[in-house]
Amino acid sequence: MNILVLNGSPRKNGNTARLVQAFEKGAKEAGHSVKTENVALKKINGCRACEYCHEKEKAVCVQKDDMQDIYSEIKEADMLVLASPIYYYAMTGQLISALNRTYALGKLAHIKKAALILSSGAPDMYESAVAQYKGVIGWWGAVDAGVFAVHGITRSHSLENTGDAWLERLYQFGRNLK
Ligand SMILES: Cc1cc2nc3c(=O)[nH]c(=O)nc-3n(C[C@H](O)[C@H](O)[C@H](O)COP(=O)(O)O)c2cc1C
């Protein structure tokens, strides 16, 4: 499969990135093609709701920012993985901006599978992020392949307390992905 991961963490080597890397390693070993985009490190504006993409040029976003590259990658993907730290009980604004911008493409009916990787400081922070993810992928018609919600960090933002087992689970998830 062609797998696209959208990582919404602004921390290049943060907890979310480490979880994504473990998944990516397993999925690549299983023969999948995996591309990870750090959407929080790109210039991606929010949707303007201008309807240019529906009324002027179909599926073309009028905003010529870094989302243009992501559009091409989304069109090629069979599976989309959303990865994000929890910010105020939700996925990061940067990831949501990218997700909102897929409005231009309409329903992503070609995305067959999806997964969600979340990282938070505290447990039980995931309800709204998971609800949004499930709602959106359900609308696309994609199957949920897995939700991974990981908490337990130290002051240095490392996952050493609880992280190793999760890294192994993410690796195995990728490794066993059909
Ligand atoms: C702006 C901001 C808001 C946050 N809000 C929450 C929160 O609501 N609940 C929580 O458990 N952790 C919260 N955190 C902590 C992060 O989710 C946590 O440190 C996460 O592991 C960071 O992932 P990263 O290293 O990939 O950036 C917040 C951190 C920031 C910077």
PDBQT file of the ligand as one rigid body, heavy atoms in Angstrom, charges set to zero:
ROOT
HETATM    1  C1  LIG A 201      -0.245  23.656  23.600  1.00  0.00    +0.000 C 
HETATM    2  C2  LIG A 201      -0.188  22.312  24.285  1.00  0.00    +0.000 A 
HETATM    3  C3  LIG A 201      -1.363  21.762  24.747  1.00  0.00    +0.000 A 
HETATM    4  C4  LIG A 201      -1.351  20.507  25.382  1.00  0.00    +0.000 A 
HETATM    5  N1  LIG A 201      -2.524  19.995  25.838  1.00  0.00    +0.000 NA
HETATM    6  C5  LIG A 201      -2.526  18.769  26.436  1.00  0.00    +0.000 A 
HETATM    7  C6  LIG A 201      -3.741  18.208  26.926  1.00  0.00    +0.000 A 
HETATM    8  O1  LIG A 201      -4.829  18.768  26.803  1.00  0.00    +0.000 OA
HETATM    9  N2  LIG A 201      -3.669  16.985  27.519  1.00  0.00    +0.000 N 
HETATM   10  C7  LIG A 201      -2.500  16.308  27.666  1.00  0.00    +0.000 A 
HETATM   11  O2  LIG A 201      -2.504  15.202  28.223  1.00  0.00    +0.000 OA
HETATM   12  N3  LIG A 201      -1.327  16.806  27.197  1.00  0.00    +0.000 NA
HETATM   13  C8  LIG A 201      -1.310  18.021  26.588  1.00  0.00    +0.000 A 
HETATM   14  N4  LIG A 201      -0.133  18.537  26.099  1.00  0.00    +0.000 N 
HETATM   15  C9  LIG A 201       1.111  17.712  26.189  1.00  0.00    +0.000 C 
HETATM   16  C10 LIG A 201       1.404  16.991  24.882  1.00  0.00    +0.000 C 
HETATM   17  O3  LIG A 201       0.260  16.350  24.346  1.00  0.00    +0.000 OA
HETATM   18  C11 LIG A 201       2.485  15.930  25.108  1.00  0.00    +0.000 C 
HETATM   19  O4  LIG A 201       3.645  16.515  25.667  1.00  0.00    +0.000 OA
HETATM   20  C12 LIG A 201       2.839  15.192  23.842  1.00  0.00    +0.000 C 
HETATM   21  O5  LIG A 201       3.538  13.991  24.165  1.00  0.00    +0.000 OA
HETATM   22  C13 LIG A 201       3.714  16.040  22.931  1.00  0.00    +0.000 C 
HETATM   23  O6  LIG A 201       3.968  15.329  21.734  1.00  0.00    +0.000 OA
HETATM   24  P1  LIG A 201       5.195  15.750  20.774  1.00  0.00    +0.000 P 
HETATM   25  O7  LIG A 201       6.453  15.461  21.516  1.00  0.00    +0.000 OA
HETATM   26  O8  LIG A 201       5.035  14.891  19.568  1.00  0.00    +0.000 OA
HETATM   27  O9  LIG A 201       5.011  17.183  20.437  1.00  0.00    +0.000 OA
HETATM   28  C14 LIG A 201      -0.121  19.791  25.506  1.00  0.00    +0.000 A 
HETATM   29  C15 LIG A 201       1.070  20.373  25.023  1.00  0.00    +0.000 A 
HETATM   30  C16 LIG A 201       1.029  21.616  24.413  1.00  0.00    +0.000 A 
HETATM   31  C17 LIG A 201       2.315  22.211  23.878  1.00  0.00    +0.000 C 
ENDROOT
TORSDOF 0
